[in-house]
């Protein structure tokens, strides 16, 4: 990959990453509600929640974040490849 494409992709990658984080958070909140739990996911320090619920929420949130981030990163890379003929990364 050329240096120019690498430099040009850096801010795009940062914006896509921030957007992925926001989208993943919104998706997780909806999934947590649909799963029949409270409106808000538990925090690790919440004394009223058990280990199982806290670890389930963390695992689900991590999986959703990873899937959304991978999809957004891949979409961005494909877009750069189509626009420049070079694969970023």
Backbone torsions as a table, in degrees:
resi	resn	phi	psi	omega
1	UNK	NA	138.2	-179.8
2	UNK	-72.1	156.9	-179.5
3	UNK	-63.2	-36.6	-179.5
4	UNK	-63.8	-42.9	179.2
5	UNK	-66.0	-40.9	179.6
6	UNK	-61.5	-44.9	179.3
7	UNK	-66.8	-41.3	-179.2
8	UNK	-67.4	-33.2	-177.1
9	UNK	-77.2	-22.9	-175.7
10	UNK	-55.4	-54.2	179.7
11	UNK	-66.6	-33.0	177.4
12	UNK	-63.6	-44.4	178.5
13	UNK	-61.9	-39.3	178.4
14	UNK	-65.1	-44.1	178.7
15	UNK	-65.2	-41.7	178.0
16	UNK	-63.3	-39.5	178.5
17	UNK	-63.6	-42.7	178.2
18	UNK	-64.7	-42.6	177.8
19	UNK	-63.6	-38.8	178.6
20	UNK	-63.4	-40.8	178.8
21	UNK	-62.7	-43.7	178.3
22	UNK	-64.4	-45.4	180.0
23	UNK	-63.1	-42.6	-179.9
24	UNK	-62.7	-40.0	178.3
25	UNK	-62.6	-43.2	179.0
26	UNK	-66.4	-41.7	178.7
27	UNK	-63.7	-44.4	-180.0
28	UNK	-59.9	-44.2	179.6
29	UNK	-58.4	-42.1	179.8
30	UNK	-68.2	-42.2	178.9
31	UNK	-63.5	-41.0	-179.5
32	UNK	-63.6	-40.5	177.3
33	UNK	-65.4	-45.4	-178.4
34	UNK	-64.1	-34.5	-179.6
35	UNK	-67.8	-5.6	175.2
36	UNK	90.7	12.6	177.5
37	UNK	-92.0	-174.0	178.8
38	UNK	-61.4	169.7	177.0
39	UNK	-65.8	-31.2	-180.0
40	UNK	-112.8	139.5	176.6
41	UNK	-71.9	152.2	-179.4
42	UNK	-73.3	148.9	172.0
43	UNK	-91.7	151.7	-177.2
44	UNK	-59.6	-25.9	-177.5
45	UNK	-97.5	6.8	-179.6
46	UNK	-70.2	114.9	-176.3
47	UNK	-72.3	-14.8	-177.7
48	UNK	-92.4	1.1	-179.0
49	UNK	-114.6	145.4	179.8
50	UNK	-86.0	167.8	179.2
51	UNK	-56.5	-45.2	-176.2
52	UNK	-58.8	-47.1	-179.0
53	UNK	-66.2	-40.9	-179.9
54	UNK	-65.5	-44.1	-179.4
55	UNK	-70.7	-35.8	175.6
56	UNK	-61.9	-46.2	179.6
57	UNK	-61.7	-43.1	-179.3
58	UNK	-64.6	-42.9	-179.9
59	UNK	-65.2	-43.4	179.7
60	UNK	-64.8	-43.6	179.4
61	UNK	-63.5	-42.5	178.9
62	UNK	-63.5	-42.3	179.8
63	UNK	-64.9	-44.4	179.6
64	UNK	-63.1	-44.4	179.6
65	UNK	-60.4	-45.2	-178.4
66	UNK	-63.5	-41.1	179.9
67	UNK	-66.4	-46.8	-179.4
68	UNK	-64.4	-44.3	-179.5
69	UNK	-62.7	-43.3	179.0
70	UNK	-62.9	-42.6	179.8
71	UNK	-64.5	-42.5	-179.6
72	UNK	-69.1	-44.1	178.5
73	UNK	-60.7	-44.1	-179.1
74	UNK	-64.5	-43.0	178.6
75	UNK	-61.0	-42.4	177.7
76	UNK	-63.7	-42.5	179.6
77	UNK	-64.5	-41.4	178.1
78	UNK	-63.7	-41.1	178.0
79	UNK	-62.4	-43.5	177.6
80	UNK	-64.4	-41.3	179.3
81	UNK	-61.9	-43.2	179.1
82	UNK	-66.1	-36.7	-177.0
83	UNK	-78.4	-32.4	-172.8
84	UNK	-116.1	-17.6	-174.5
85	UNK	81.7	1.6	180.0
86	UNK	-119.2	145.4	179.1
87	UNK	-91.7	123.6	179.8
88	UNK	-74.3	157.3	172.7
89	UNK	102.8	NA	NA
